[in-house]
Every structure is written in C-alpha cells, then in structure tokens.
C-alpha cells in the first residue's frame, strides 16, 4: 500500500468525479451506537481529500445494506459496537469482506474483529493478532484514571499514553494521535503496515514511561489482513485526525488501494434528490444557538458505557455542522435537507438547555446526555448524507 499525500488524494478524486467512467471508492461510515465523536474527524479528513462518495450507516445497515467498497468503523466503545451490530449482522459483514469489501477499524473499531472468547466480542474473531495492552494486573496509573483502563473479562485493556506519537510507515515518519487504540504484540496472522516509533513532546503518559515504552515502541500500530477477496485494516492511532494532515494519507492510501482490492463498483443508489423541507437560514439559527449553549456545559463530564464524554464532544458535532452550512452558502450548493434534520437539531438544543438546568441545581445530567449524543450522531449523519450528495452533484454536473 502506498502512502499518498492529502493533495495527491484530492487531485485524483476530483479528477475521477469529473470523469464518470473512472471509478470512485464508495465509503460507508458507521455512526450508530458505540461510535464516538471521532467520526467527525474522519469526515473532515475525507472531505479534505475529496472522498465525496461517502454515506453514513447505523447498526441495522451492517451486513444487509452495504453496497460499498469500504466500511469504516470509527473510535468509540468496543463493547457497545459489538452489542449494537451483533449476530447475524457480523456474519453478513464477514461475507461482505470475503466478497471483496474493505473493513477499516479505527481505535475501538480495530479491537472489534480481534480474536476473543469474551461476550459480546466473541462474535467476529477474524484477526488472530494479539494486543500488547492487555493484562491481568494493571500498572499504576499516573493520570486520567477515567481513561486509563477498561475491564475485559478477568483482564484489563489499559492505555499507557494519550496524544501524539511518532509513527513509522515503511521508513516515512509522521505524528498521529493515540486515544485508546491498540498496540499489538506482533503482526500475528496479519501484515504490519506501520509501527509506533517514539513518543513526542505532546505525549501524555498515563502510566510509567518505561511501561509505556515496553507496551508501544517498536510494536505494530496498524495491521492489514487479506480475507477472501477483501481485507481488514486495523488502525490503532487516529490517522484521520484533522490536526495531523501528515497522517491522513494512511486513510487515503487504504481507500485508493485499487490494485490489491478493486472497487466493487456496485451502485448504492445515491443519485436521488431529497425533497427540501428545511430553510437553511432556520437551521443556521438553531446551530448558532447550540454553539452558544454547549459552551455553558463547560466542565461537565458524563460516563456512558465504557466512555467518558464531556461538553467538548458536543462541540465537535455542532461546529462541524456550522462549518458545512457556511461552506454550502459560500459555494451556493443545492443542499436539500429533510425536515427531520431541523427537528433533530432543535431537539438537541432543548436537551442541552435541560442539561444546563439540571446542573444548576446539582443534578446528574447523564440520563439526558446519552440520548443527546445519540440524536446528535443520527441527525448529523442525515445532514452529511445530503451535504456530500450536493458536493458530488456540483462537481459531476
């Protein structure tokens, strides 16, 4: 697999979109239960590289509705991912890979296909490479205890560091952030794409540096496994992070890896137009209010499943939508949105205000936070489906 630059990917994709006889990879991004805010980073990176043929899917579309070349399962809560997708969808997903699909798991999505005997993670078991950050006896945490470890049967998955590390990709070195993703003992039954090379000045040590070094440095950071006609790509770091464009090429290289994995070239039926029921100005007003309101939740933290969420995660969603509204206005895009986009974000704004009211009187707002994040993800997914359809149409026409 080659390591293209962001500009190389963008140039190739824009040229392909203008020439309809040239195949463009079709990418499905999982945004359902178990996913975190990090898929917003993925959207930013893919848009930067002009991968405009993307759509957003939830648990009920896995296995039964995947006419795409690539499925990306992002960071989040691996247990909730496994529970949400579940059987028999994982069996359908396995068959989809065998028939030529490319599975890309990032962070939590990289843990999902690994061999396990612990329910609900025992339903997939496609890659036998063992992770290094698994132990029965936890090392002593130095900081961020709420993000340090997750119980895994009789053992624990621990996270030795957090933040940017130096990664080596076939002699090319660049920085990519690690936020809970795996490090592997070795490549196992897969191919090692790149390794953790060293720490950086921004690396935060969650345990002793010597333990962190033994856990990570020199060990695989990303794997690829051929599976039937398709392949699995398991990525520990967040190569898609928009603050680290030098690492985005890892994602671009996987999506453009046509030589090893030809595009399936199955029409996903995305050329229809959604009847516009939303005035962009009204949606802009709602998102503007949401941007103000989420800042009023500063300092709040909520434990949902195995993940800790804070107000900053709300900001990733509402700021991403705000930026696309401004881009749509600037580019004069024919952005057709269903009514449920406006209704969904209006509900999110109401939930945020209810959370503020609960916090003012000292009440726990977790019961409000969980449905808020679910509705933010669902509604943002619908918005982005329409946004990228409009972008593609502006170029193809």
C-alpha positions in Angstrom: 0.0 0.0 0.0 1.3 3.4 -1.0 1.2 6.5 1.4 -0.2 9.3 -0.7 -0.4 12.9 0.4 -3.6 14.8 1.1 -3.2 16.8 -2.1 -2.5 13.7 -4.2 -5.7 12.1 -2.9 -7.7 15.2 -3.6 -6.4 15.7 -7.1 -7.1 12.0 -8.0 -10.6 12.0 -6.5 -11.7 15.3 -8.1 -10.5 14.1 -11.5 -12.4 10.8 -11.1 -15.6 12.6 -10.1 -15.4 14.7 -13.2 -15.0 11.7 -15.4 -17.8 9.3 -14.7 -16.1 6.4 -16.4 -13.5 6.4 -13.7 -14.3 4.5 -10.5 -14.5 6.4 -7.2 -14.4 4.5 -3.9 -17.8 4.3 -2.2 -17.3 4.7 1.6 -19.8 3.8 4.4 -19.0 5.3 7.8 -20.6 3.7 10.9 -22.2 6.3 13.1 -24.5 4.2 15.2 -24.5 3.0 18.9 -21.0 2.6 20.2 -19.4 5.2 17.9 -17.9 8.3 19.4 -17.5 11.9 18.1 -14.3 10.8 16.3 -16.1 10.0 13.1 -16.5 13.8 12.7 -12.6 13.9 12.4 -13.0 11.3 9.7 -15.5 13.4 7.8 -13.1 16.4 7.9 -10.1 14.3 6.6 -12.1 12.6 3.8 -13.6 15.9 2.7 -10.1 17.4 2.6 -9.0 14.5 0.3 -12.2 14.8 -1.8 -13.6 11.4 -0.9 -17.1 12.8 -1.5 -18.8 9.4 -2.2 -19.4 8.7 1.5 -22.5 7.8 3.4 -23.4 7.2 7.0 -24.8 4.0 8.3 -26.1 2.6 11.6 -26.2 -1.0 13.1 -29.3 -2.0 11.1 -27.5 -1.4 7.8 -24.4 -3.5 8.6 -24.4 -6.7 6.5 -27.8 -6.2 5.0 -27.2 -2.9 3.1 -23.6 -2.5 2.2 -23.1 -1.9 -1.5 -20.0 0.0 -0.7 -16.3 -0.6 -1.3 -15.2 0.3 2.2 -16.8 0.3 5.6 -15.1 2.4 8.3 -15.9 1.6 12.0 -14.5 4.5 14.0 -13.4 5.1 17.6 -15.9 4.7 20.5 -16.9 1.9 22.9 -15.9 -1.5 21.5 -18.4 -3.4 23.8 -21.3 -1.2 22.6 -20.2 -1.6 19.0 -20.3 -5.4 19.4 -23.6 -5.4 21.1 -25.2 -3.0 18.6 -24.0 -4.7 15.5 -24.3 -8.2 16.9 -25.2 -11.5 15.2 -26.2 -12.3 12.5 -25.1 -8.9 11.1 -21.4 -9.7 11.9 -21.8 -12.9 9.9 -23.2 -10.9 6.9 -20.3 -8.4 7.4 -17.8 -11.2 7.2 -19.3 -12.5 4.0 -19.2 -8.9 2.6 -15.4 -8.8 3.3 -15.0 -12.3 1.7 -16.7 -11.0 -1.4 -14.3 -8.0 -1.7 -15.3 -5.4 0.9 -12.7 -3.5 2.8 -13.2 -3.1 6.6 -11.3 -0.3 8.2 -11.4 -0.3 12.0 -10.0 2.7 13.9 -9.3 2.6 17.6 -12.5 0.8 19.0 -13.2 -0.4 15.5 -9.8 -2.0 15.4 -10.4 -4.1 18.5 -13.8 -5.4 17.2 -12.5 -8.1 14.7 -9.8 -9.4 17.0 -10.0 -12.9 18.5 -11.8 -13.0 21.8 -13.7 -15.5 24.0 -15.4 -12.8 26.0 -19.0 -12.0 25.0 -20.1 -9.9 23.1 -16.6 -9.7 21.5 -16.6 -13.4 20.6 -18.9 -13.0 17.6 -16.4 -11.9 15.0 -12.9 -13.3 15.6 -11.4 -12.6 12.1 -7.8 -11.5 13.1 -5.7 -13.5 15.5 -3.0 -10.9 16.2 -2.8 -10.3 20.0 -2.8 -6.9 21.6 0.0 -5.9 23.9 -2.1 -3.6 26.1 -4.0 -6.4 27.8 -3.1 -7.6 31.3 -4.5 -9.3 34.4 -2.5 -7.0 36.7 -2.9 -3.3 35.9 0.1 -1.0 36.2 -0.3 2.1 38.4 -2.0 5.0 36.6 -0.3 8.4 36.7 -3.1 10.5 35.3 -6.5 10.4 33.7 -7.7 7.3 35.6 -11.1 7.5 33.9 -9.4 6.9 30.5 -6.7 4.5 31.7 -8.4 1.1 31.6 -11.4 -1.0 30.7 -12.2 -4.3 32.3 -12.1 -7.2 29.8 -13.4 -10.4 31.3 -10.8 -11.4 34.0 -8.3 -9.0 32.5 -8.0 -5.3 31.6 -7.2 -3.3 28.5 -5.1 -0.4 29.5 -3.9 2.7 27.7 -0.4 3.6 28.5 -0.3 7.0 26.8 -2.6 9.6 25.2 -1.9 12.1 22.5 0.5 12.3 19.6 3.2 9.7 18.9 5.7 9.3 16.1 4.7 6.5 13.7 7.0 4.8 11.1 5.4 3.8 7.8 8.0 1.9 5.7 10.7 4.4 6.6 8.4 7.5 6.5 7.8 9.1 9.9 5.0 11.3 10.9 2.9 12.2 14.0 -0.5 10.7 14.8 -2.6 10.8 18.0 -3.5 7.7 20.1 -6.6 7.9 22.2 -7.1 4.4 23.5 -6.3 2.4 20.3 -4.4 -0.9 20.5 -0.8 -1.9 20.2 -0.1 -5.4 19.1 2.4 -8.0 20.4 3.4 -8.7 16.8 1.7 -8.9 13.5 0.2 -12.4 14.1 -1.7 -13.6 11.1 -1.8 -10.1 9.5 0.7 -7.8 7.8 2.2 -4.9 9.8 1.6 -1.6 8.0 3.4 0.7 10.4 4.9 0.8 13.9 5.0 3.1 16.9 8.4 4.7 16.5 8.7 7.1 19.5 6.9 9.4 21.9 6.6 13.1 21.1 6.7 16.3 23.2 2.9 16.2 23.3 2.6 12.6 24.5 0.7 12.3 27.9 1.9 9.3 30.0 -1.0 7.6 31.8 1.5 5.2 33.5 5.3 5.0 34.0 7.2 5.8 30.8 9.2 2.6 31.0 5.9 0.6 30.9 4.6 2.8 28.1 7.7 2.2 26.1 7.5 -1.6 26.5 3.9 -1.5 25.6 4.2 0.6 22.4 7.5 1.4 21.0 8.6 -0.8 18.1 5.2 -2.6 18.0 2.6 -2.6 15.2 0.4 0.4 15.1 -1.7 -0.8 12.2 -2.3 -4.1 10.5 -3.8 -5.4 7.3 -5.2 -8.9 6.8 -6.3 -10.3 3.4 -9.6 -12.1 3.8 -11.1 -13.7 0.8 -11.3 -11.2 -1.9 -11.3 -8.3 0.6 -9.3 -7.2 3.6 -9.3 -5.8 7.1 -7.3 -2.8 8.1 -6.9 -2.2 11.8 -5.6 1.1 12.9 -4.5 2.0 16.5 -3.9 5.7 16.1 -6.4 8.2 14.7 -4.7 8.7 11.4 -7.8 10.7 10.3 -7.3 13.4 12.9 -7.6 16.8 11.1 -4.9 18.4 13.2 -2.4 15.8 11.8 -2.8 16.0 8.0 0.5 14.3 7.5 -1.1 11.1 8.8 -4.3 11.4 6.8 -2.6 9.7 3.8 -2.8 6.4 5.6 -6.6 6.6 5.3 -6.3 7.8 1.7 -3.9 5.0 0.8 -6.4 2.4 2.1 -9.3 3.9 0.2 -7.4 4.2 -3.1 -5.7 0.8 -2.8 -7.4 -0.3 -6.0 -4.6 -2.5 -7.3 -4.9 -5.0 -4.4 -8.6 -4.6 -3.9 -10.5 -3.4 -7.0 -13.6 -1.3 -6.4 -16.7 -3.3 -6.2 -18.5 -0.8 -8.5 -22.0 -1.5 -7.2 -24.4 1.4 -7.4 -25.5 2.4 -4.0 -28.4 4.4 -5.4 -27.2 7.7 -4.0 -28.1 9.8 -7.0 -31.7 10.6 -5.8 -32.6 14.0 -4.5 -34.2 14.5 -1.1 -37.2 16.8 -1.2 -36.1 20.0 0.5 -38.2 20.8 3.5 -35.7 22.9 5.5 -34.7 26.6 5.1 -31.0 26.8 5.6 -31.4 30.1 7.5 -33.6 28.5 10.2 -31.2 25.6 10.6 -28.3 28.0 10.8 -30.1 29.8 13.7 -30.6 26.6 15.6 -27.0 25.5 15.2 -25.8 29.0 16.2 -27.8 28.8 19.4 -26.5 25.2 20.0 -22.9 26.5 19.7 -23.5 29.1 22.4 -25.4 26.6 24.7 -22.9 23.8 24.6 -20.2 26.1 26.0 -22.4 26.6 29.0 -21.8 22.9 29.8 -18.1 23.5 30.2 -16.6 21.3 32.9 -19.3 18.7 32.8 -18.5 15.0 32.3 -20.7 12.0 31.8 -19.9 8.3 32.0 -21.8 6.4 29.2 -20.9 2.8 28.9 -17.1 2.5 28.9 -16.5 6.0 27.7 -16.3 9.4 29.4 -17.9 12.2 27.5 -17.6 16.0 28.1 -19.0 19.1 26.6 -16.2 19.4 24.0 -17.6 16.3 22.3 -20.9 18.2 21.7 -18.9 20.9 20.1 -17.3 18.6 17.6 -20.8 17.9 16.2 -22.4 21.4 16.2 -19.2 23.1 15.0 -18.9 20.6 12.1 -22.4 21.3 11.0 -21.9 25.1 11.4 -18.8 24.9 9.2 -20.7 23.0 6.4 -23.6 25.4 6.5 -21.2 28.3 5.8 -19.4 26.3 3.1 -22.8 25.4 1.5 -23.7 29.1 1.4 -20.3 30.1 0.1 -20.4 27.5 -2.7 -24.1 28.0 -3.4 -24.7 24.3 -3.0 -28.1 22.8 -3.8 -28.4 21.5 -0.2 -31.7 19.6 0.1 -32.4 18.6 3.7 -35.3 16.6 5.1 -37.4 18.2 7.9 -36.0 15.7 10.5 -32.6 17.5 10.3 -34.1 20.7 11.6 -36.3 18.8 14.1 -33.4 16.7 15.3 -31.1 19.6 16.0 -33.9 21.5 17.6 -34.4 18.5 20.0 -30.6 18.5 20.7 -30.8 22.2 21.6 -33.6 21.5 24.0 -31.7 18.6 25.6 -28.7 20.8 26.1 -30.8 23.5 27.8 -32.4 20.9 30.0 -28.9 19.6 31.0 -27.9 23.1 31.9 -31.0 23.5 34.1 -30.3 20.1 35.8 -26.6 21.1 36.5 -27.6 24.4 38.0 -29.4 22.6 40.8 -26.7 20.0 41.3 -28.5 17.1 39.5 -26.7 14.5 37.4 -27.4 15.1 33.7 -26.1 11.7 32.4 -29.7 10.4 31.7 -30.0 13.5 29.4 -26.5 13.2 27.9 -26.8 9.7 26.5 -29.9 10.4 24.2 -28.3 13.8 23.3 -25.2 12.2 21.9 -27.3 9.6 20.1 -29.5 12.2 18.5 -26.5 14.4 17.6 -24.9 11.5 15.7 -28.1 10.4 14.0 -29.1 13.9 12.9 -25.5 14.9 11.8 -25.4 11.7 9.7 -28.6 12.7 7.8 -27.2 16.2 7.3 -23.9 14.9 6.0 -25.6 12.5 3.6 -27.3 15.5 2.0 -24.2 17.7 2.1 -21.9 15.2 0.3 -24.6 14.4 -2.2 -24.7 18.2 -3.0 -20.9 18.3 -3.2 -20.8 15.4 -5.7 -23.6 16.9 -7.8 -21.8 20.2 -8.0 -18.7 18.5 -9.5 -20.3 15.8 -11.6 -22.7 18.2 -13.2 
